[in-house]
Amino acid sequence: MKTVAVVGTGAIGTSVALALSRRGLTVHLEDVSATAVRTAEAMGAGSVGAPAERVDLAVVAVPPAHTGPVLGELQRRGVAHAYTDVAGVKTRPYDDLRQAGADPSSFIGGHPLAGTERLGPLAARADVFEDRPWILTPTARTEQSVLNRALELVSLCSAVPVIMDPLVHDRTVARTSHAPQLISTLMAATLVDATESDIRVAGQGLRNVTGPAGGDPGLWRDVFTANADALADVLDTYAAGLGRAVGALRALGHTDGTVRERAEAELDGLLRLGHRGRARVAGAASGAPAEVRLSVAVSGRPGTLARLFGAVGELGGRVEEVRLESVQGPPHGSVSLSVPQTSVADLSRLLRAGGWATEVVTRPDAPHRATRPAGPGDPVAVEVSADEAG
C-alpha cells in the first residue's frame, strides 16, 4: 500500500495520517473545515486536496451520523480501491451504504480503540495506536483485497487487529464503552448543583468516575444515537442492579432485624459481583491467560475468513491477530484465536462439520502445525501448546 486518503482531520483522522506519513506513504487530506485540514497538513500529516488518481485506501474519520453518506460520496467519486472508517459504531455505516445503493464489497468497518479526550488535529499523535486493539468488521460481502488493505493499515499504525461481526461489535462496545460513558455523564451531571465545599473535598474516586464525561458531547450524542438499542439493553441491566442497591440501602434502616439482614446480604452480594467483574477487567489488562490461543491456517478461497470468524463467534471466541501471507502460490493466512479452553473440542468439531480438516497439537515439545490433505472444504490446522492447554 502506497497511497491513502484520510477524510476528516480531527484527532483520530490526523493521528492515522501522521502514522502513515511517518511510514513513507503518500497521504491526501480532506475535511469540511479548512482550518482543521490546514493544521493537519502543517503538522506533517499529508497534503491537502483530493488525489488525482485512485488511491489504495480511503479512511473515513467523521462522526457516525456522517460516515455512511461520506463513504457513499467517496465511492461515487471513485476515490479509492478500498474504504474503511474509524467510527465507534459499526452497523450503521453498512446500513447507510445499503440504503444508498452503494457497493459494500469495497468497504470494511474499522474502530481503533485509542484516542484522547482532546479534540481537533492538535490532539493527534502518530503513536497513539501503538499496541492498541483496532477492530475490523468484515462481512460476507467484503472482498479479500479490502480486508488485506485494512490489515496493512492496522499494521502500519502499529496496532493489533481484532476481527468482529459488526452487530457483535456494537453490542460489545455498548457494554464496555458507551454505557460507562453515559453513566459517567449522569454521575457528573449530579455535580452541577453541588456546593463549592463538596467539590473541594472530591476524591480520586469521583475524578475517575466522571473523567469520561469530559468527552465531546456532540460526538457522544451521535454515538449513542447510532447504537441506541444496544446501549439501552445494557442500561436496563445496570438500572436493575441500581434498583437493587437503592432498595437494599433504604432497608438498612428498617426496624425489622430480618429485613436489615436481607438488605445487608443483598448489598454484600452486589459488592462481591462488582469485585468479580473488576477482576476480569484487571486480569485482561495484565495479560492473564484466561483463554487458549489457537493458531489457524486458512486457504485463500473467497469467504474462508468469514466462515472461520462465524464459527469462532458462535463459540464465544474472538480473533485477536491476523496475518495474511503467500506461501508457495495461493495466499494463506495465519489467524490467532482466543478461545475458551472448554471450547477447543467444540471448535474442532464445528470446523470439521464446515468442511475443514483440523488437528489440535498439544505435545509438550515445540508445537507444530499439522494439516491433513485437503478434503472437500478448506484446509485448516489448529495449534495449541501444552502449557496453554493446561
C-alpha positions in Angstrom: 0.0 0.0 0.0 1.5 3.4 -1.1 -1.3 5.9 -1.2 -4.1 6.8 1.2 -6.8 9.4 1.5 -7.9 10.5 5.0 -11.2 12.2 5.1 -11.7 14.0 8.4 -8.8 15.6 10.2 -9.9 15.5 13.8 -7.7 13.9 16.5 -8.2 10.3 15.2 -8.0 11.1 11.4 -4.9 13.2 11.8 -3.3 10.5 14.0 -3.9 8.0 11.3 -2.4 10.3 8.7 0.6 11.1 10.9 1.3 7.4 11.5 1.1 6.6 7.7 3.1 9.6 6.6 5.8 8.6 9.1 5.9 5.2 7.3 6.5 7.0 4.0 3.0 6.7 2.5 1.5 9.5 0.4 -1.4 10.8 2.3 -4.1 13.1 0.9 -6.2 15.1 3.4 -9.8 16.3 3.2 -12.1 18.0 5.6 -15.0 20.4 5.5 -13.1 22.5 8.0 -10.3 24.4 6.1 -8.7 25.3 9.5 -8.5 21.7 10.6 -7.2 20.3 7.4 -4.5 23.0 7.0 -3.5 22.4 10.6 -3.1 18.7 9.9 -1.0 19.5 6.8 1.2 21.8 8.8 1.8 19.0 11.3 3.2 16.8 8.6 0.1 14.5 8.2 -0.1 14.8 4.4 -1.1 17.2 1.7 -4.5 18.9 1.4 -6.7 18.0 -1.6 -8.3 15.1 -3.4 -6.0 12.7 -5.0 -5.6 13.0 -8.8 -5.9 9.2 -9.2 -7.5 6.4 -7.3 -5.6 5.7 -4.0 -5.1 2.3 -2.4 -7.3 3.0 0.6 -9.6 5.8 1.9 -10.0 6.2 5.7 -13.2 8.0 6.7 -12.7 9.7 10.1 -16.0 11.5 10.6 -18.8 11.1 13.2 -21.1 8.0 12.9 -24.0 10.0 11.6 -21.9 11.2 8.6 -19.8 8.1 7.9 -22.3 6.4 5.6 -23.1 9.4 3.4 -19.4 10.3 3.2 -18.5 6.8 2.2 -21.2 6.8 -0.5 -19.9 10.1 -1.9 -16.3 8.8 -2.0 -17.4 5.7 -3.8 -19.3 7.7 -6.4 -16.2 9.8 -6.9 -14.0 6.6 -7.3 -11.5 7.9 -4.8 -10.1 4.6 -3.6 -9.9 0.9 -4.3 -10.9 0.1 -0.7 -12.6 2.0 2.1 -12.7 1.9 5.8 -13.8 4.1 8.7 -12.9 4.7 12.4 -16.4 5.3 13.9 -17.3 3.8 17.2 -20.5 2.2 15.8 -20.2 -0.4 13.0 -23.7 -1.5 11.9 -24.9 2.0 10.8 -22.3 2.6 8.1 -23.3 -0.7 6.4 -27.0 0.1 6.7 -26.4 3.6 5.2 -24.3 2.2 2.3 -27.0 -0.4 1.6 -29.8 2.2 1.7 -27.8 4.4 -0.7 -27.3 1.6 -3.1 -23.5 1.8 -2.8 -21.1 -1.1 -3.0 -20.5 -2.8 0.4 -17.8 -5.2 -1.0 -15.1 -2.5 -1.1 -15.8 -1.3 2.5 -14.7 -2.8 5.8 -15.6 -1.2 9.1 -12.9 -0.2 11.5 -12.7 1.0 15.1 -9.3 1.8 16.7 -9.7 1.6 20.5 -7.4 4.5 21.1 -7.7 8.3 21.3 -7.7 11.3 23.5 -10.2 13.5 25.4 -8.8 16.5 23.5 -10.4 17.5 20.2 -9.0 18.5 16.8 -5.8 17.8 14.9 -3.6 19.4 17.5 -4.5 16.5 19.8 -3.2 14.0 17.3 -0.2 11.7 17.8 1.4 9.3 15.4 2.0 6.8 18.2 -1.5 6.8 19.7 -2.4 3.4 18.2 0.7 1.5 19.2 -0.2 -1.9 20.7 -3.8 -0.9 21.0 -6.7 -3.0 19.6 -8.1 -2.0 16.2 -11.4 -3.7 15.5 -12.2 -4.7 11.9 -15.7 -5.8 10.9 -15.7 -7.7 7.6 -19.0 -9.1 6.3 -19.6 -12.0 3.9 -19.5 -9.5 1.0 -16.2 -7.9 2.0 -13.6 -8.6 -0.7 -10.4 -10.3 0.4 -8.2 -7.5 -1.0 -10.2 -4.9 1.1 -9.5 -6.9 4.3 -5.9 -7.2 3.3 -5.5 -3.4 2.9 -7.3 -2.8 6.2 -4.9 -5.2 7.9 -2.0 -3.4 6.4 -3.3 -0.1 7.7 -3.5 -1.5 11.2 0.0 -2.9 10.9 1.4 0.4 9.6 -0.2 2.2 12.6 1.4 -0.4 15.0 -2.0 -1.5 16.3 -3.3 -5.0 17.0 -6.1 -6.2 14.6 -9.3 -7.7 16.2 -11.9 -9.2 13.8 -15.5 -9.0 14.9 -19.0 -9.2 13.4 -20.5 -5.6 13.1 -23.5 -6.4 15.3 -21.4 -8.2 17.9 -19.1 -5.2 17.9 -21.9 -2.7 18.6 -23.2 -4.9 21.4 -19.8 -5.2 22.9 -18.9 -1.5 22.9 -22.3 -0.7 24.3 -21.2 -2.6 27.4 -17.5 -1.7 27.5 -17.5 1.9 26.3 -20.8 3.5 25.6 -22.6 2.6 28.8 -19.6 3.6 31.0 -19.5 6.9 29.1 -23.2 7.7 29.7 -23.0 6.5 33.3 -20.1 8.8 33.9 -22.0 11.7 32.3 -25.0 11.1 34.5 -22.8 11.0 37.6 -21.1 14.2 36.6 -24.4 15.8 36.0 -25.3 15.4 39.7 -22.4 17.7 40.5 -23.8 20.7 38.7 -25.7 21.8 41.8 -23.0 20.6 44.3 -21.7 23.2 46.7 -18.1 24.5 46.4 -17.3 22.7 49.7 -18.5 19.4 48.1 -16.2 20.0 45.1 -13.2 20.9 47.2 -13.2 17.6 49.1 -13.8 15.5 45.9 -11.6 12.4 46.0 -9.9 10.4 43.3 -12.8 8.1 43.0 -15.1 10.9 41.9 -12.5 12.1 39.4 -12.1 8.5 38.0 -15.8 8.0 37.6 -16.5 11.4 36.0 -13.4 11.6 33.8 -15.0 10.3 30.7 -17.8 12.9 31.0 -15.3 15.4 29.6 -15.6 14.0 26.1 -17.2 15.9 23.2 -21.0 16.0 23.8 -21.7 16.2 20.1 -19.7 13.2 19.2 -21.1 11.1 22.0 -24.7 12.1 21.1 -24.0 10.8 17.6 -22.6 7.5 19.0 -25.4 7.0 21.4 -28.0 7.7 18.7 -26.3 5.2 16.3 -26.1 2.5 18.9 -29.3 3.3 20.9 -30.9 -0.2 21.2 -27.7 -2.0 22.3 -26.9 0.8 24.8 -30.5 0.7 26.2 -30.2 -3.1 26.7 -27.0 -2.6 28.8 -28.5 0.2 30.8 -31.6 -1.9 31.5 -29.4 -4.4 33.3 -27.5 -1.6 35.0 -30.7 0.0 36.1 -31.9 -3.3 37.6 -28.8 -3.5 39.7 -29.0 0.1 40.7 -32.6 -0.5 41.8 -31.5 -3.4 43.9 -28.8 -1.3 45.5 -31.3 1.5 46.3 -33.7 -0.9 47.8 -31.0 -2.5 50.0 -29.7 0.8 51.2 -33.2 2.0 52.1 -33.9 -1.2 54.0 -30.7 -0.9 56.1 -32.5 1.5 58.4 -35.6 -0.8 58.8 -36.8 -1.5 62.3 -37.2 -5.2 61.5 -33.9 -7.1 62.0 -34.8 -9.7 59.4 -35.3 -7.0 56.8 -32.0 -5.4 57.7 -30.2 -8.8 57.4 -31.7 -9.4 53.9 -30.6 -5.9 52.9 -27.1 -6.4 54.2 -26.9 -9.7 52.3 -28.2 -8.1 49.1 -25.6 -5.3 49.4 -22.8 -7.7 50.1 -23.8 -9.8 47.0 -23.8 -6.7 44.8 -20.3 -5.7 46.1 -19.0 -9.2 45.5 -20.4 -9.3 42.0 -18.7 -6.0 41.3 -15.4 -7.3 42.7 -15.6 -10.3 40.4 -16.3 -8.2 37.4 -13.5 -5.8 38.1 -11.1 -8.8 38.5 -11.9 -9.9 34.9 -11.1 -6.4 33.6 -7.9 -6.3 35.6 -6.9 -9.8 34.5 -7.4 -8.9 30.8 -5.3 -5.7 31.2 -2.5 -7.7 32.9 -2.5 -10.3 30.2 -3.7 -13.1 32.4 -4.1 -16.2 30.3 -7.8 -16.9 30.8 -8.2 -18.4 27.4 -6.5 -20.7 25.0 -4.7 -19.3 22.0 -5.1 -21.1 18.7 -3.1 -20.6 15.5 -5.3 -21.4 12.5 -4.0 -21.6 8.9 -6.6 -20.9 6.2 -6.7 -21.1 2.5 -7.1 -18.2 0.2 -10.5 -19.2 -1.1 -13.2 -16.4 -1.2 -15.2 -16.3 2.0 -12.9 -18.6 4.0 -12.2 -16.0 6.7 -15.8 -15.1 7.0 -16.7 -18.7 7.6 -14.0 -19.1 10.2 -14.9 -16.0 12.1 -18.5 -17.0 12.1 -17.6 -20.4 13.5 -15.5 -18.9 16.3 -18.1 -16.3 17.1 -20.7 -18.9 17.7 -18.4 -20.4 20.4 -17.8 -17.0 22.1 -14.2 -16.7 21.0 -12.6 -13.8 19.3 -9.9 -13.2 16.7 -7.1 -11.3 18.2 -4.5 -11.2 15.4 -4.5 -11.8 11.7 -1.5 -12.3 9.4 -2.0 -12.9 5.7 0.9 -14.2 3.7 1.6 -16.0 0.4 3.1 -19.5 0.8 4.1 -21.3 -2.3 1.5 -19.9 -4.6 -2.0 -19.2 -3.4 -2.3 -16.9 -0.4 -2.8 -18.5 3.0 -3.4 -16.8 6.3 -2.4 -17.4 9.9 -5.1 -16.4 12.4 -4.5 -16.2 16.1 -7.7 -17.0 18.0 -8.5 -16.6 21.7 -11.0 -19.3 22.6 -12.2 -20.5 26.0 -10.3 -23.7 26.9 -13.6 -25.6 27.3 -14.5 -24.8 23.7 -11.4 -26.2 21.9 -13.0 -29.6 21.2 -16.3 -27.9 20.1 -14.3 -25.6 17.8 -12.6 -28.5 16.2 -15.9 -30.3 15.7 -17.5 -27.2 14.3 -14.7 -26.7 11.8 -14.8 -30.3 10.7 -18.5 -30.0 10.2 -17.9 -27.0 8.0 -15.6 -29.0 5.7 -12.2 -28.0 7.2 -9.6 -30.6 8.2 -8.2 -29.9 11.6 -5.8 -31.2 14.2 -5.0 -30.0 17.7 -1.4 -30.2 18.7 -0.8 -30.5 22.5 2.6 -32.1 22.7 4.9 -30.7 25.4 7.7 -30.2 23.0 7.8 -27.4 20.4 4.3 -27.2 18.9 3.9 -27.7 15.2 1.2 -27.2 12.7 -0.2 -30.3 11.0 -2.7 -30.4 8.3 -4.4 -33.4 6.7 -4.8 -33.5 3.0 -7.5 -31.1 1.9 -10.9 -32.6 1.7 -14.0 -31.0 0.0 -13.6 -27.8 2.1 -10.7 -25.5 3.1 -7.7 -26.9 4.9 -7.3 -25.6 8.4 -4.8 -26.6 11.1 -5.4 -25.8 14.8 -2.4 -25.5 17.0 -2.2 -25.1 20.8 0.8 -25.5 23.1 0.7 -27.8 26.1 1.3 -25.1 28.7 -1.6 -23.1 27.3 -3.9 -26.0 27.2 -3.1 -27.0 30.8 
